[in-house]
């Protein structure tokens, strides 16, 4: 009887998630990256907010390519820890498919970061159940592992080549899991408006909110969507990622559905796009917007 009981216990333990091994490689790789004294001058800025129930650490960096070994170790660690995560997101530069993720963080998950919106950037993000519970230390790596099913830990990395350097941002996030803990209603409403405007992008808040694509069948459909995109472009003047994704959507609807408009409607939309070109400070966005107007002629 005792032998049977022990076998049952061993079997159950074997089936439980190996949380102790979760995020092992990412934890070590990010710690090595951030503690490397040779890279200390490569961090342009960092945000470090730690509370009992949540924390988020955001590091912006610009690293010479010849010193990028520690960064490559982080990228490889995403592959090594993949089996232990409950969700994984990857987007390579040049990918034209509209696949985006929104990662919530901070108190009540009121803050968020958009991942996958810039086609010139590479993105990796990995989500783990439980996480590293903060224990009265300002250091990013001094936390106790705890399997709290209400919580989740996220490692996220965005990077791109910039001349002789590799620029990017590293995120390490711990807090309530949006899939389990209700997100602040104001936050949800705000993002629902954004996602409705950017319909068809498959936006996701930690895999918990997906937008269903809605086709454009009439000129009224076109003008309604264009109006939403125009509002977003003007609203997010300080967020180049959202602006770029909005510009891409404008280009897409002009190319695929511009024929639905009559001459007067095309003129109104073209004039509005010209105003957006004047407002944009990004040459790539300007060229995309100019191309969009050509599809309306």
NUBANU-984013 format. One line per field, with one value per atom (N, C-alpha, C): residue number from 1; x, y, z negated. Coordinates in steps of 0.02 Angstrom, whole numbers, plus 50000, padded with zeros to 5 digits. Example, Ala and Ser with C-alpha at 12.3 -4.5 7.8 and 13.67 -1.06 7.14 Angstrom:
! NUBANU-984013
num	c(1,1,1,2,2,2)
X	c(50660,50615,50660,50642,50684,50645)
Y	c(49716,49775,49835,49888,49947,50002)
Z	c(49610,49610,49610,49646,49643,49606)
***
This chain:
! NUBANU-984013
num	c(1,1,1,2,2,2,3,3,3,4,4,4,5,5,5,6,6,6,7,7,7,8,8,8,9,9,9,10,10,10,11,11,11,12,12,12,13,13,13,14,14,14,15,15,15,16,16,16,17,17,17,18,18,18,19,19,19,20,20,20,21,21,21,22,22,22,23,23,23,24,24,24,25,25,25,26,26,26,27,27,27,28,28,28,29,29,29,30,30,30,31,31,31,32,32,32,33,33,33,34,34,34,35,35,35,36,36,36,37,37,37,38,38,38,39,39,39,40,40,40,41,41,41,42,42,42,43,43,43,44,44,44,45,45,45,46,46,46,47,47,47,48,48,48,49,49,49,50,50,50,51,51,51,52,52,52,53,53,53,54,54,54,55,55,55,56,56,56,57,57,57,58,58,58,59,59,59,60,60,60,61,61,61,62,62,62,63,63,63,64,64,64,65,65,65,66,66,66,67,67,67,68,68,68,69,69,69,70,70,70,71,71,71,72,72,72,73,73,73,74,74,74,75,75,75,76,76,76,77,77,77,78,78,78,79,79,79,80,80,80,81,81,81,82,82,82,83,83,83,84,84,84,85,85,85,86,86,86,87,87,87,88,88,88,89,89,89,90,90,90,91,91,91,92,92,92,93,93,93,94,94,94,95,95,95,96,96,96,97,97,97,98,98,98,99,99,99,100,100,100,101,101,101,102,102,102,103,103,103,104,104,104,105,105,105,106,106,106,107,107,107,108,108,108,109,109,109,110,110,110,111,111,111,112,112,112,113,113,113,114,114,114,115,115,115,116,116,116,117,117,117,118,118,118,119,119,119,120,120,120,121,121,121,122,122,122,123,123,123,124,124,124,125,125,125,126,126,126,127,127,127,128,128,128,129,129,129,130,130,130,131,131,131,132,132,132,133,133,133,134,134,134,135,135,135,136,136,136,137,137,137,138,138,138,139,139,139,140,140,140,141,141,141,142,142,142,143,143,143,144,144,144,145,145,145,146,146,146,147,147,147,148,148,148,149,149,149,150,150,150,151,151,151,152,152,152,153,153,153,154,154,154,155,155,155,156,156,156,157,157,157,158,158,158,159,159,159,160,160,160,161,161,161,162,162,162,163,163,163,164,164,164,165,165,165,166,166,166,167,167,167,168,168,168,169,169,169,170,170,170,171,171,171,172,172,172,173,173,173,174,174,174,175,175,175,176,176,176,177,177,177,178,178,178,179,179,179,180,180,180,181,181,181,182,182,182,183,183,183,184,184,184,185,185,185,186,186,186,187,187,187,188,188,188,189,189,189,190,190,190,191,191,191,192,192,192,193,193,193,194,194,194,195,195,195,196,196,196,197,197,197,198,198,198,199,199,199,200,200,200,201,201,201,202,202,202,203,203,203,204,204,204,205,205,205,206,206,206,207,207,207,208,208,208,209,209,209,210,210,210,211,211,211,212,212,212,213,213,213,214,214,214,215,215,215,216,216,216,217,217,217,218,218,218,219,219,219,220,220,220,221,221,221,222,222,222,223,223,223,224,224,224,225,225,225,226,226,226,227,227,227,228,228,228,229,229,229,230,230,230,231,231,231,232,232,232,233,233,233,234,234,234,235,235,235,236,236,236,237,237,237,238,238,238,239,239,239,240,240,240,241,241,241,242,242,242,243,243,243,244,244,244,245,245,245,246,246,246,247,247,247,248,248,248,249,249,249,250,250,250,251,251,251,252,252,252,253,253,253,254,254,254,255,255,255,256,256,256,257,257,257,258,258,258,259,259,259,260,260,260,261,261,261,262,262,262,263,263,263,264,264,264,265,265,265,266,266,266,267,267,267,268,268,268,269,269,269,270,270,270,271,271,271,272,272,272,273,273,273,274,274,274,275,275,275,276,276,276,277,277,277,278,278,278,279,279,279,280,280,280,281,281,281,282,282,282,283,283,283,284,284,284,285,285,285,286,286,286,287,287,287,288,288,288,289,289,289,290,290,290,291,291,291,292,292,292,293,293,293,294,294,294,295,295,295,296,296,296,297,297,297)
X	c(50042,50000,50043,50096,50140,50178,50199,50235,50190,50127,50079,50068,50062,50051,50111,50171,50231,50235,50215,50216,50167,50109,50058,50085,50117,50145,50198,50242,50296,50267,50214,50182,50151,50117,50086,50138,50193,50246,50277,50282,50312,50269,50203,50157,50149,50169,50162,50211,50193,50238,50303,50357,50423,50438,50402,50409,50479,50509,50576,50624,50611,50655,50630,50569,50541,50583,50589,50625,50697,50725,50794,50844,50841,50890,50880,50818,50805,50827,50814,50833,50909,50946,51020,51045,51018,51041,51029,50969,50955,50997,51008,51050,51122,51149,51217,51222,51170,51168,51169,51127,51121,51179,51213,51269,51337,51338,51401,51429,51485,51515,51538,51554,51575,51519,51456,51398,51365,51394,51361,51347,51390,51379,51333,51310,51267,51193,51176,51105,51087,51041,51023,50977,50933,50888,50859,50833,50798,50744,50692,50636,50631,50632,50634,50583,50525,50471,50456,50463,50453,50407,50353,50307,50297,50259,50249,50211,50162,50118,50138,50183,50202,50269,50300,50359,50366,50401,50420,50486,50529,50595,50604,50618,50623,50691,50731,50799,50807,50822,50837,50912,50933,51005,51026,51089,51120,51190,51198,51259,51297,51363,51404,51397,51393,51382,51435,51496,51550,51543,51497,51486,51417,51388,51319,51311,51365,51362,51310,51309,51262,51190,51179,51113,51091,51138,51123,51105,51136,51119,51047,51023,50953,50907,50923,50882,50880,50937,50939,50900,50900,50866,50790,50763,50692,50675,50718,50706,50714,50762,50775,50720,50687,50635,50565,50560,50495,50446,50472,50428,50398,50430,50406,50356,50348,50304,50233,50185,50116,50098,50141,50128,50194,50200,50262,50245,50279,50267,50333,50333,50394,50374,50410,50398,50466,50481,50544,50536,50591,50588,50570,50534,50514,50451,50423,50362,50303,50270,50215,50148,50144,50081,50064,50000,49978,49968,50021,50018,50048,50006,50028,50007,50044,50027,50034,49989,49991,50004,50057,50076,50057,50014,49993,50040,50050,50095,50079,50111,50102,50042,50027,49971,49906,49870,49806,49813,49874,49886,49863,49871,49848,49895,49958,50006,50011,50037,50044,50098,50125,50174,50151,50157,50136,50195,50185,50237,50217,50263,50251,50227,50227,50198,50246,50311,50360,50393,50383,50408,50484,50517,50590,50622,50581,50607,50596,50637,50626,50596,50552,50517,50517,50528,50518,50484,50435,50403,50382,50394,50378,50344,50291,50248,50251,50261,50266,50215,50185,50142,50184,50155,50191,50245,50299,50353,50399,50429,50479,50449,50429,50396,50446,50432,50478,50488,50551,50567,50615,50588,50623,50694,50703,50769,50759,50803,50798,50833,50865,50900,50851,50861,50814,50814,50867,50872,50862,50838,50831,50757,50731,50660,50655,50601,50590,50542,50560,50515,50455,50396,50335,50283,50252,50201,50133,50120,50057,50018,49963,49926,49890,49887,49858,49909,49972,50025,50056,50092,50132,50193,50246,50308,50317,50339,50349,50420,50453,50516,50501,50520,50506,50566,50580,50639,50621,50637,50630,50698,50721,50787,50791,50839,50849,50920,50945,51012,51007,51054,51056,51128,51148,51217,51263,51313,51361,51336,51277,51250,51187,51168,51103,51065,51010,50969,50908,50882,50823,50801,50752,50724,50711,50730,50718,50667,50615,50563,50563,50561,50552,50493,50438,50375,50347,50321,50288,50225,50170,50108,50050,49990,49929,49924,49902,49891,49825,49825,49763,49712,49736,49690,49650,49676,49644,49615,49655,49634,49603,49541,49508,49551,49558,49597,49555,49589,49555,49508,49445,49395,49410,49438,49456,49509,49557,49610,49580,49535,49506,49465,49428,49386,49430,49483,49528,49557,49583,49614,49563,49503,49452,49438,49437,49427,49484,49545,49603,49598,49582,49580,49524,49467,49412,49432,49472,49495,49545,49586,49637,49614,49551,49523,49561,49563,49597,49670,49695,49766,49780,49727,49735,49773,49755,49786,49766,49812,49800,49827,49787,49814,49831,49895,49918,49876,49858,49819,49746,49722,49655,49605,49628,49583,49605,49563,49578,49525,49546,49498,49480,49417,49394,49395,49423,49429,49361,49353,49290,49304,49271,49286,49253,49280,49253,49214,49149,49107,49076,49074,49044,49089,49072,49110,49100,49041,49029,49074,49084,49130,49200,49221,49288,49296,49249,49255,49254,49214,49211,49278,49308,49372,49427,49426,49478,49473,49413,49404,49435,49426,49456,49533,49560,49632,49660,49625,49647,49648,49597,49593,49651,49666,49721,49787,49797,49859,49870,49817,49822,49828,49795,49795,49863,49897,49959,50019,50025,50080,50148,50149,50212,50227,50187,50198,50207,50270,50284,50261,50260,50238,50165,50123,50051,50040,50077,50069,50087,50142,50163,50112,50086,50036,49973,49956,49898,49909,49968,49985,49982,50007,50004,49932,49887,49817,49785,49804,49778,49800,49863,49889,49851,49837,49803,49732,49694,49625,49621,49669,49670,49685,49732,49751,49696,49665,49617,49545,49528,49458,49446,49499,49491,49443,49435,49390,49317,49301,49231,49210,49259,49245,49229,49185,49175,49228,49226,49279,49283,49226,49226,49253,49234,49258,49333,49358,49430,49468,49440,49472,49476,49422,49420,49473,49475,49523,49595,49607,49674,49698,49654,49672,49688,49650,49664,49731,49747,49811,49868,49858,49909,49923,49870,49879,49920,49909,49947,50020,50033,50102,50138,50103,50133,50147,50105,50113,50167,50178,50226,50298,50338,50409,50453,50420,50456,50452,50510,50511,50478,50485,50455,50379,50352,50280,50255,50292,50273,50267,50316,50315,50257,50242,50185,50119,50113,50052,50046,50101,50099,50080,50105,50086,50011,49984,49913,49870,49891,49852,49855,49908,49913,49861,49843,49792,49722,49716,49650,49640,49689,49685,49659)
Y	c(49940,50000,50063,50062,50119,50129,50074,50078,50108,50086,50112,50187,50207,50278,50319,50295,50331,50338,50284,50286,50338,50343,50392,50463,50475,50541,50560,50511,50523,50540,50503,50515,50584,50604,50671,50725,50718,50768,50773,50717,50716,50753,50754,50786,50860,50884,50954,50995,51059,51102,51113,51108,51117,51190,51224,51296,51316,51274,51291,51300,51266,51271,51323,51349,51397,51460,51489,51552,51550,51489,51484,51518,51502,51529,51604,51626,51698,51737,51710,51744,51754,51702,51706,51752,51744,51783,51858,51876,51947,51975,51934,51957,51969,51922,51930,51992,52003,52060,52126,52131,52193,52206,52152,52160,52165,52157,52160,52232,52240,52306,52335,52293,52316,52348,52337,52365,52421,52440,52489,52555,52575,52639,52632,52571,52559,52567,52577,52585,52658,52676,52746,52770,52726,52743,52680,52685,52628,52651,52612,52624,52564,52577,52523,52538,52506,52516,52450,52446,52383,52394,52357,52358,52285,52277,52209,52165,52193,52154,52155,52198,52202,52237,52228,52269,52269,52318,52318,52354,52325,52352,52358,52418,52432,52464,52431,52453,52467,52529,52547,52545,52515,52506,52520,52534,52542,52512,52452,52412,52405,52417,52403,52330,52316,52248,52200,52224,52179,52161,52196,52181,52150,52121,52098,52025,51993,51923,51911,51954,51946,51954,51998,52006,51944,51914,51853,51796,51796,51745,51752,51814,51824,51797,51813,51789,51713,51681,51607,51580,51617,51593,51589,51630,51626,51557,51531,51465,51410,51418,51366,51361,51417,51418,51412,51402,51403,51351,51292,51238,51252,51296,51311,51368,51404,51462,51442,51485,51472,51511,51559,51596,51624,51627,51650,51691,51748,51791,51805,51799,51815,51849,51902,51938,51960,51940,51958,52021,52059,52120,52102,52146,52134,52093,52070,52030,52076,52066,52110,52089,52030,52008,52048,52064,52106,52063,52053,52011,52050,52072,52116,52089,52109,52092,52153,52159,52213,52182,52204,52176,52226,52204,52247,52241,52296,52293,52351,52350,52403,52392,52440,52435,52427,52374,52358,52351,52337,52329,52389,52449,52509,52530,52510,52528,52471,52486,52433,52451,52400,52410,52371,52401,52369,52332,52270,52228,52205,52214,52190,52243,52307,52359,52390,52381,52411,52357,52360,52307,52308,52360,52364,52332,52312,52286,52210,52178,52109,52108,52059,52056,51984,51978,51915,51931,51892,51900,51831,51818,51753,51763,51723,51730,51667,51677,51621,51628,51572,51573,51587,51623,51639,51689,51687,51734,51746,51804,51822,51874,51855,51900,51947,52011,52062,52057,52063,52060,52116,52176,52235,52243,52243,52256,52295,52342,52381,52348,52292,52257,52215,52213,52180,52105,52076,52003,51973,52011,51984,51975,51920,51903,51830,51812,51742,51711,51654,51618,51593,51603,51580,51562,51505,51485,51511,51574,51607,51610,51573,51567,51632,51680,51744,51790,51770,51813,51784,51826,51801,51847,51817,51853,51855,51912,51921,51945,51913,51938,51959,52019,52043,52083,52074,52106,52131,52194,52222,52250,52235,52258,52266,52308,52319,52347,52338,52364,52438,52476,52548,52569,52569,52583,52529,52548,52501,52471,52492,52470,52427,52395,52363,52399,52430,52467,52425,52437,52399,52414,52376,52383,52315,52306,52244,52258,52215,52222,52160,52170,52116,52137,52099,52121,52067,52086,52040,52073,52036,52064,52018,52044,52005,51980,51918,51889,51915,51953,51981,51927,51866,51812,51788,51801,51776,51833,51886,51942,51995,52017,52067,52130,52153,52213,52274,52328,52391,52408,52424,52434,52493,52547,52605,52585,52546,52522,52480,52435,52390,52430,52480,52519,52559,52590,52628,52585,52527,52484,52452,52441,52414,52465,52530,52581,52580,52573,52570,52510,52452,52391,52392,52422,52427,52470,52522,52564,52529,52486,52450,52379,52372,52305,52267,52201,52159,52149,52180,52174,52116,52083,52028,52052,52110,52135,52091,52083,52040,52073,52072,52089,52023,52006,51944,51884,51881,51825,51825,51880,51878,51920,51957,51998,51997,51972,51968,52004,52043,52080,52041,52039,52003,52051,52027,52069,52085,52149,52172,52200,52175,52194,52261,52294,52356,52341,52353,52336,52397,52454,52514,52574,52631,52692,52716,52703,52722,52683,52618,52577,52607,52625,52653,52717,52764,52829,52822,52774,52763,52739,52691,52665,52716,52752,52802,52856,52874,52924,52900,52835,52807,52809,52790,52790,52861,52908,52979,53004,52985,53005,52976,52912,52879,52913,52928,52960,53026,53065,53130,53123,53072,53062,53040,52995,52966,52998,53064,53100,53082,53056,53039,52964,52926,52853,52832,52825,52809,52740,52692,52625,52624,52658,52660,52699,52753,52793,52751,52714,52675,52621,52587,52535,52566,52627,52662,52680,52705,52723,52662,52606,52544,52524,52534,52517,52565,52628,52677,52658,52640,52619,52558,52512,52450,52463,52504,52515,52558,52604,52644,52600,52554,52510,52460,52431,52377,52401,52459,52479,52550,52584,52653,52660,52607,52609,52618,52608,52615,52688,52733,52804,52839,52890,52931,52987,53030,53080,53128,53151,53198,53165,53102,53066,53055,53038,53028,53093,53150,53214,53230,53215,53228,53185,53122,53076,53096,53113,53133,53195,53244,53306,53291,53245,53227,53192,53149,53115,53165,53215,53267,53303,53314,53346,53301,53236,53188,53187,53192,53195,53255,53311,53372,53365,53326,53317,53267,53219,53165,53191,53164,53181,53123,53070,53010,53004,53002,53001,52938,52881,52819,52824,52852,52861,52908,52961,53010,52976,52934,52901,52852,52817,52771,52809,52866,52906,52934,52957,52981,52926,52866,52809,52794,52803,52790,52836,52900,52947,52929,52897,52877,52824,52784,52733,52762,52827,52860,52901,52900,52940,52899)
Z	c(50000,50000,50000,49955,49951,50016,50047,50111,50165,50166,50215,50206,50142,50126,50149,50138,50158,50234,50269,50342,50368,50335,50356,50346,50288,50273,50324,50340,50388,50457,50475,50541,50544,50490,50488,50493,50455,50457,50525,50559,50626,50676,50664,50710,50696,50637,50621,50662,50678,50717,50679,50715,50683,50676,50630,50624,50602,50562,50538,50596,50653,50711,50761,50749,50796,50797,50856,50867,50843,50831,50805,50851,50915,50962,50972,50976,50985,50923,50865,50803,50801,50818,50817,50872,50932,50989,50979,50953,50941,50885,50832,50777,50801,50840,50867,50911,50950,50996,50957,50906,50868,50821,50800,50753,50787,50853,50890,50887,50853,50844,50911,50958,51024,51064,51041,51076,51037,50980,50936,50969,51017,51051,51112,51124,51183,51168,51104,51086,51087,51133,51141,51085,51061,51007,50977,50917,50888,50841,50837,50791,50745,50680,50631,50577,50580,50531,50498,50432,50396,50336,50334,50277,50255,50201,50174,50223,50259,50302,50376,50395,50466,50472,50531,50548,50624,50648,50718,50726,50767,50780,50856,50878,50950,50963,51005,51019,51094,51111,51180,51191,51245,51256,51328,51337,51402,51397,51426,51416,51481,51480,51540,51559,51623,51646,51621,51612,51590,51516,51480,51409,51397,51448,51444,51421,51397,51379,51324,51272,51217,51241,51290,51319,51357,51394,51430,51382,51323,51273,51249,51243,51225,51279,51341,51398,51399,51388,51386,51327,51271,51211,51222,51265,51280,51309,51352,51380,51328,51283,51232,51181,51164,51112,51141,51206,51239,51211,51196,51172,51103,51065,50998,50997,51052,51054,51073,51057,51078,51141,51160,51221,51247,51313,51344,51406,51414,51472,51506,51572,51611,51676,51691,51754,51781,51843,51874,51915,51921,51962,52034,52067,52135,52143,52086,52088,52102,52157,52178,52150,52118,52090,52029,52020,51964,51902,51865,51806,51748,51701,51648,51580,51530,51461,51417,51369,51321,51253,51220,51155,51100,51055,51000,50942,50905,50847,50799,50741,50692,50647,50605,50558,50595,50579,50611,50687,50710,50782,50823,50795,50829,50886,50882,50934,50984,51043,51094,51144,51176,51229,51290,51348,51410,51441,51459,51488,51557,51605,51673,51720,51699,51740,51790,51780,51825,51867,51932,51977,51983,51957,51959,51897,51848,51786,51779,51738,51718,51649,51636,51571,51544,51479,51443,51377,51358,51292,51268,51203,51175,51107,51095,51037,50994,50929,50882,50826,50805,50746,50684,50635,50574,50588,50550,50565,50507,50508,50458,50412,50352,50306,50274,50276,50252,50177,50154,50083,50063,50055,50028,50054,50119,50148,50212,50225,50286,50344,50331,50385,50426,50491,50536,50528,50500,50499,50430,50381,50314,50296,50321,50310,50291,50258,50240,50290,50319,50364,50326,50354,50321,50374,50367,50415,50393,50409,50394,50459,50463,50525,50543,50497,50513,50548,50546,50571,50634,50670,50726,50734,50762,50777,50852,50878,50950,50962,51010,51037,51109,51127,51195,51220,51284,51314,51384,51398,51465,51485,51546,51567,51642,51664,51735,51746,51806,51823,51838,51810,51820,51834,51897,51914,51888,51848,51819,51754,51732,51668,51676,51622,51616,51561,51580,51532,51513,51454,51434,51363,51340,51273,51244,51181,51143,51089,51085,51034,50989,50924,50876,50832,50836,50806,50761,50703,50657,50631,50627,50601,50613,50603,50612,50684,50692,50758,50785,50840,50868,50887,50900,50917,50857,50797,50736,50695,50685,50644,50689,50676,50718,50724,50786,50799,50785,50765,50752,50810,50795,50847,50892,50863,50904,50955,50933,50977,51033,51016,51066,51116,51092,51136,51184,51158,51199,51254,51236,51286,51332,51309,51354,51409,51391,51442,51492,51467,51512,51558,51528,51568,51619,51600,51647,51706,51693,51747,51790,51759,51796,51810,51828,51837,51890,51881,51929,51913,51859,51842,51796,51773,51724,51663,51636,51576,51517,51470,51413,51349,51295,51230,51196,51196,51164,51185,51248,51275,51253,51222,51194,51235,51283,51323,51395,51438,51509,51549,51598,51638,51701,51717,51776,51836,51890,51949,51978,51999,52027,52097,52147,52216,52233,52285,52311,52374,52373,52430,52464,52429,52457,52443,52476,52464,52392,52364,52294,52247,52262,52222,52225,52286,52296,52255,52263,52230,52154,52129,52057,52030,52065,52043,52051,52107,52118,52063,52044,51991,51925,51911,51850,51853,51912,51920,51914,51943,51941,51868,51830,51760,51720,51733,51698,51715,51778,51800,51764,51758,51725,51649,51621,51549,51523,51560,51537,51573,51565,51598,51569,51507,51474,51474,51510,51512,51585,51605,51675,51695,51647,51663,51683,51643,51659,51723,51731,51793,51854,51850,51908,51924,51873,51886,51916,51894,51921,51994,52010,52079,52124,52099,52139,52154,52106,52117,52167,52164,52213,52283,52289,52354,52380,52336,52356,52381,52343,52365,52428,52436,52498,52558,52549,52604,52621,52570,52581,52590,52562,52562,52586,52609,52632,52690,52729,52787,52768,52704,52682,52674,52672,52662,52728,52725,52785,52785,52836,52845,52785,52761,52704,52641,52629,52570,52574,52633,52641,52627,52648,52637,52562,52525,52453,52418,52435,52403,52421,52484,52506,52469,52462,52426,52353,52323,52254,52247,52296,52294,52303,52346,52355,52289,52250,52184,52138,52143,52102,52122,52187,52211,52181,52178,52150,52075,52041,51969,51951,51995,51980,51981,51935,51933,51957,51980,52001,52077,52110,52183,52212,52177,52201,52200,52146,52141,52196,52207,52259,52328,52344,52409,52415,52360,52362,52372,52339,52345,52416,52445,52514,52562,52549,52591,52585,52526,52515,52558,52564,52605,52679,52701,52772,52789,52739,52751,52756,52740,52742,52806,52851,52912,52971)
***
